[in-house]
Amino acid sequence: MLHIKSLDDGLELFKALGSETRVEILKLLLEEKRMSMNQIASRLDLTGGALTAHIRKLESCGLITVTASTTGHGNGKICSLATDRVLIDVQRNRKEPNVQTTEMKVGHYSQKSILPTCGIATPEALIGETDDPRYFDHPDRFNADILWFARGFVEYTVPNFLTRSQRIAGIGVSCELSSEAPGINSHWPSDIHFSVNGVEVGVWTSPGDFGDAKGLLTPDWWPVNWNQYGILKLLTVTDQGTFIDGLKISDVTVEALDLAPGQPMTFRLAVTEDSPNVGGLTLFGKSFGNYRQDIRFSFYHENME
C-alpha cells in the first residue's frame, strides 16, 4: 500500500495520474501483472521514447517497479505494479505519532498449529518435506522466508521496548499474504483471522493463491506451480477501531488489547475450521513474493507529560 500522508506530499502522484496514457499503463498492469516495455508500447501504440518518459514518472512516485528481464532478449525491462492500494490522508493539522518498528522473520513464531497442505522454506531450500507439520519445529525455521498451511495458526511474540513515559496510541502490522490452494489458484478465497494478545481484532479474506507470474523476489529454484507472491496488507489498531489498508474491519480498539510499555505483544494469524472460506494461508518474507520485507510490527506512541 502507498500511503500519502498529506495532499502536499501527493502532488507528484496526482500529476502522474493526470495523464490518460499513464492511467492506461496502470490498467494494463492491473490486468496482465507483468509486461515488458515492448509489450506495453505495442498495446498502446507508443514510441519507445514516449513510453520511457511515462514509465519514469510512474516509477518515481512509487506506482510501478521496473526490473531487468532474465530472458536476455531485447530491452530487458519488465514493468509491474508496486502497490495494490493508495491511501490518501486528507486530515489536516494532525500530529504524527512516534513509532517504534521491529521486523521478524516468518519462521520466528513462538506457537503454532499446522495442518496440511503445508510447508516451510529458507531462501535456499525447502525445510524437510512438504505436507509434514513436523518440519515447522526444525531449527532451520528461524531462517525461513516463506511458510504455508491449509488450517491452523502461527503466533509471534513481539518485543516492545517502550518505557513507562510513553503511551501506546496504536499498533500496526504489515506483511505479504495469500491463500494456500492445492497447487495455485487465483480464485481461492480464505478468511485470515488476526489476533493481538488473545483478542481477535478482525478478519481479512484473501482472494487467492497467486501463481500467474513469478514473484519479483521468489528464488529461481522455486517451482513455477507453487505460491509465487501475495498481497501486502497493513493492519492497524487505533483508538478508533481496527483497519486493513485504512478500511475499518472491526470496532476493536487499542484499549481492548491490554498493551503496556515494555511488555511483549502476541500476534496470531489463523485459518479456522468454522470460517466461511477455509482456503489456507501463505506468509512471505523478504526473499519471496513481491515485497522486500519480513513481518513488520509498529508501536505508535506518545510521550506522556
C-alpha positions as CSV (number, residue, x, y, z in Angstrom):
1,M,0.0,0.0,0.0
2,L,1.2,3.5,-0.9
3,H,0.4,5.9,2.0
4,I,0.2,9.6,1.1
5,K,0.1,11.4,4.4
6,S,-0.8,14.9,3.1
7,L,-2.2,16.5,0.0
8,D,1.1,18.3,-0.5
9,D,3.1,15.0,-0.3
10,G,0.8,13.6,-3.0
11,L,1.4,16.3,-5.7
12,E,3.7,14.2,-7.8
13,L,1.3,11.2,-7.6
14,F,-1.6,13.4,-8.6
15,K,0.4,14.7,-11.6
16,A,1.3,11.2,-12.6
17,L,-2.4,10.2,-12.5
18,G,-3.4,13.3,-14.5
19,S,-2.2,11.6,-17.7
20,E,-4.7,9.4,-19.6
21,T,-1.8,7.4,-21.1
22,R,-0.3,6.7,-17.7
23,V,-3.7,5.6,-16.3
24,E,-3.9,3.2,-19.3
25,I,-0.5,1.8,-18.4
26,L,-1.6,1.1,-14.9
27,K,-4.8,-0.6,-16.2
28,L,-2.7,-2.8,-18.4
29,L,-0.5,-3.8,-15.5
30,L,-3.6,-4.5,-13.3
31,E,-4.8,-6.9,-16.0
32,E,-1.5,-8.5,-17.0
33,K,0.5,-8.2,-13.8
34,R,3.9,-8.1,-15.6
35,M,4.7,-6.7,-19.0
36,S,7.8,-5.8,-21.0
37,M,8.4,-2.3,-22.2
38,N,8.0,-3.5,-25.8
39,Q,4.6,-5.2,-25.0
40,I,3.3,-2.0,-23.4
41,A,4.4,0.2,-26.3
42,S,2.8,-2.2,-28.8
43,R,-0.5,-2.4,-26.9
44,L,-0.8,1.4,-26.5
45,D,0.8,2.3,-29.9
46,L,3.6,4.4,-28.3
47,T,7.1,5.1,-29.3
48,G,9.9,3.8,-27.1
49,G,10.9,7.3,-26.1
50,A,7.4,8.4,-25.2
51,L,6.8,5.2,-23.1
52,T,10.1,5.6,-21.3
53,A,9.1,9.1,-20.1
54,H,5.7,7.8,-18.8
55,I,7.3,4.8,-17.1
56,R,9.9,7.0,-15.3
57,K,7.1,9.2,-14.0
58,L,5.1,6.3,-12.6
59,E,8.2,4.7,-11.1
60,S,9.4,7.9,-9.4
61,C,6.1,8.2,-7.5
62,G,6.1,4.6,-6.4
63,L,3.3,3.2,-8.5
64,I,5.3,0.7,-10.6
65,T,8.6,-1.1,-10.4
66,V,10.9,-1.8,-13.3
67,T,13.3,-4.8,-13.2
68,A,15.7,-6.4,-15.6
69,S,14.4,-9.4,-17.5
70,T,16.1,-12.7,-17.1
71,T,15.5,-13.7,-20.7
72,G,18.3,-11.6,-22.1
73,H,16.2,-10.6,-25.2
74,G,15.7,-7.0,-26.4
75,N,15.3,-4.2,-23.9
76,G,15.1,-6.5,-20.9
77,K,12.9,-4.1,-18.9
78,I,9.9,-5.7,-17.1
79,C,7.2,-3.5,-15.5
80,S,4.8,-4.4,-12.7
81,L,2.7,-2.6,-10.1
82,A,4.5,-1.7,-6.9
83,T,1.3,-1.3,-4.9
84,D,-2.3,-2.6,-4.9
85,R,-3.8,0.3,-3.0
86,V,-3.2,4.0,-2.5
87,L,-4.3,5.6,0.8
88,I,-4.5,9.4,0.8
89,D,-4.8,11.1,4.2
90,V,-6.5,14.5,3.8
91,Q,-6.9,15.3,7.5
92,R,-5.1,18.5,8.4
93,N,-3.1,19.5,11.4
94,R,-2.9,16.0,12.7
95,K,0.1,15.3,15.0
96,E,2.2,12.4,13.7
97,P,2.7,9.8,16.4
98,N,6.2,8.5,17.2
99,V,6.8,4.9,16.1
100,Q,8.9,2.0,17.1
101,T,9.3,-0.6,14.4
102,T,10.6,-4.2,14.5
103,E,10.8,-6.8,11.7
104,M,10.6,-10.5,12.4
105,K,11.2,-13.4,10.0
106,V,8.3,-15.6,9.2
107,G,9.9,-18.6,11.0
108,H,10.3,-16.8,14.4
109,Y,6.8,-17.9,15.6
110,S,6.5,-18.8,19.3
111,Q,3.5,-21.0,18.9
112,K,1.9,-22.8,16.0
113,S,-0.7,-25.4,15.0
114,I,-0.3,-26.6,11.4
115,L,-2.5,-28.8,9.2
116,P,-1.6,-29.8,5.6
117,T,-1.2,-28.8,2.9
118,C,1.8,-27.1,4.4
119,G,5.5,-26.3,4.0
120,I,8.3,-24.0,5.1
121,A,11.4,-22.9,3.3
122,T,14.5,-20.8,3.6
123,P,15.7,-18.7,0.6
124,E,17.9,-21.6,-0.4
125,A,15.8,-24.7,0.0
126,L,12.8,-26.4,1.5
127,I,13.0,-27.4,5.2
128,G,12.3,-31.1,5.2
129,E,9.4,-32.2,3.1
130,T,6.1,-30.6,2.2
131,D,2.8,-31.6,3.9
132,D,4.7,-32.7,7.1
133,P,3.9,-30.3,10.0
134,R,6.9,-31.8,12.0
135,Y,9.3,-29.7,10.0
136,F,7.8,-26.5,11.4
137,D,9.8,-27.5,14.5
138,H,13.1,-27.8,12.6
139,P,15.9,-25.5,13.8
140,D,16.2,-24.1,10.3
141,R,12.8,-22.5,10.6
142,F,14.5,-19.4,12.1
143,N,15.9,-18.7,8.7
144,A,12.6,-19.4,6.8
145,D,11.3,-16.7,4.4
146,I,8.0,-18.5,3.4
147,L,5.5,-20.8,5.1
148,W,2.1,-22.1,4.2
149,F,-0.7,-24.2,5.7
150,A,-4.3,-25.2,5.0
151,R,-5.6,-24.7,8.5
152,G,-4.2,-23.7,11.9
153,F,-2.2,-20.7,13.1
154,V,1.2,-19.1,13.7
155,E,1.7,-16.8,16.6
156,Y,4.6,-14.4,17.2
157,T,5.9,-12.8,20.4
158,V,6.8,-9.3,19.5
159,P,9.3,-7.3,21.7
160,N,8.1,-3.9,23.0
161,F,10.9,-1.5,24.1
162,L,8.6,1.4,25.0
163,T,9.1,2.9,28.5
164,R,6.5,3.9,31.2
165,S,6.8,7.5,30.0
166,Q,5.4,6.5,26.6
167,R,1.7,5.8,25.9
168,I,0.8,3.3,23.2
169,A,-1.6,5.0,20.8
170,G,-1.9,2.2,18.3
171,I,-0.2,-0.7,16.6
172,G,0.5,-1.7,13.0
173,V,1.4,-5.0,11.3
174,S,2.5,-5.2,7.7
175,C,3.1,-8.5,5.8
176,E,2.6,-10.1,2.4
177,L,-0.2,-12.7,2.4
178,S,-2.1,-15.0,0.2
179,S,-4.3,-18.1,0.4
180,E,-3.0,-21.7,0.2
181,A,-4.6,-23.8,-2.5
182,P,-3.6,-27.3,-3.7
183,G,-1.2,-26.1,-6.4
184,I,-2.1,-22.5,-7.3
185,N,-5.5,-20.8,-7.8
186,S,-6.0,-17.0,-8.1
187,H,-9.7,-17.5,-7.2
188,W,-9.3,-19.4,-3.8
189,P,-10.7,-17.2,-1.0
190,S,-9.5,-17.7,2.5
191,D,-10.6,-15.9,5.7
192,I,-7.5,-15.0,7.7
193,H,-8.1,-14.1,11.3
194,F,-5.9,-11.6,13.2
195,S,-5.5,-11.7,17.0
196,V,-3.5,-9.5,19.3
197,N,-2.8,-10.6,22.9
198,G,-5.5,-13.2,22.6
199,V,-8.1,-10.7,21.3
200,E,-9.4,-11.3,17.7
201,V,-9.3,-7.9,16.1
202,G,-10.7,-8.8,12.6
203,V,-10.7,-11.0,9.5
204,W,-9.4,-10.3,6.0
205,T,-10.4,-12.5,3.1
206,S,-7.5,-13.3,0.8
207,P,-8.8,-13.6,-2.8
208,G,-6.4,-16.4,-3.9
209,D,-3.1,-18.2,-4.1
210,F,-1.2,-16.5,-6.9
211,G,0.9,-18.2,-9.4
212,D,0.1,-16.4,-12.7
213,A,3.5,-14.8,-12.7
214,K,6.8,-15.3,-10.9
215,G,7.3,-13.3,-7.7
216,L,9.8,-10.5,-8.2
217,L,11.9,-11.8,-5.3
218,T,11.0,-15.5,-5.4
219,P,14.2,-17.6,-5.9
220,D,14.8,-19.3,-9.3
221,W,14.8,-22.8,-7.7
222,W,11.2,-22.4,-6.5
223,P,8.7,-24.5,-8.6
224,V,6.6,-22.4,-11.0
225,N,3.4,-24.1,-10.0
226,W,3.8,-23.1,-6.3
227,N,2.8,-19.9,-4.4
228,Q,4.6,-17.1,-6.2
229,Y,3.5,-13.8,-4.5
230,G,0.9,-12.3,-2.1
231,I,-0.7,-9.0,-1.3
232,L,1.0,-6.6,1.1
233,K,-1.5,-5.8,3.8
234,L,-1.3,-3.2,6.6
235,L,-3.3,-4.0,9.8
236,T,-3.7,-1.1,12.2
237,V,-5.5,-0.9,15.6
238,T,-6.1,2.6,17.0
239,D,-8.4,4.3,19.4
240,Q,-11.0,4.4,16.6
241,G,-11.0,0.6,15.7
242,T,-9.2,-1.9,13.6
243,F,-8.4,-1.2,9.9
244,I,-6.9,-3.0,6.9
245,D,-5.2,-0.6,4.5
246,G,-7.2,2.2,6.0
247,L,-10.6,0.5,5.7
248,K,-12.3,-0.4,9.0
249,I,-12.9,-4.1,9.7
250,S,-13.9,-4.1,13.3
251,D,-14.7,-1.9,16.4
252,V,-11.9,-3.4,18.4
253,T,-9.7,-0.5,19.7
254,V,-6.2,-0.4,21.1
255,E,-7.5,0.0,24.6
256,A,-9.0,-3.6,24.4
257,L,-5.6,-5.2,23.8
258,D,-4.1,-4.9,27.3
259,L,-0.9,-3.4,25.9
260,A,1.7,-2.0,28.3
261,P,5.1,-0.3,27.6
262,G,7.9,-2.8,28.0
263,Q,5.6,-5.9,27.8
264,P,5.8,-8.1,24.7
265,M,2.8,-8.4,22.4
266,T,1.5,-11.6,20.8
267,F,0.2,-11.6,17.2
268,R,-1.6,-14.5,15.6
269,L,-2.6,-15.3,12.0
270,A,-5.1,-18.1,11.8
271,V,-7.3,-20.0,9.4
272,T,-10.1,-21.6,11.4
273,E,-12.3,-24.6,10.5
274,D,-15.6,-22.7,11.1
275,S,-14.9,-19.8,8.7
276,P,-17.0,-19.5,5.5
277,N,-13.8,-19.6,3.4
278,V,-11.2,-22.1,4.6
279,G,-8.6,-21.5,2.0
280,G,-5.3,-21.6,3.9
281,L,-2.6,-19.1,4.4
282,T,0.8,-18.3,2.8
283,L,3.1,-15.9,4.5
284,F,6.0,-14.3,2.6
285,G,9.3,-13.0,3.9
286,K,11.8,-10.7,2.2
287,S,13.3,-13.3,-0.1
288,F,9.9,-14.4,-1.7
289,G,7.0,-12.6,-3.3
290,N,7.0,-9.0,-4.4
291,Y,8.0,-7.0,-1.3
292,R,11.4,-7.0,0.3
293,Q,10.3,-7.1,3.9
294,D,9.6,-9.5,6.7
295,I,6.7,-9.2,9.1
296,R,6.9,-5.5,10.2
297,F,5.4,-4.6,13.6
298,S,5.0,-0.9,14.7
299,F,4.1,0.6,18.1
300,Y,2.7,4.1,17.7
301,H,3.2,6.0,20.9
302,E,3.0,9.5,22.5
303,N,5.3,10.9,25.2
304,M,3.4,11.4,28.4
305,E,3.9,14.7,30.2
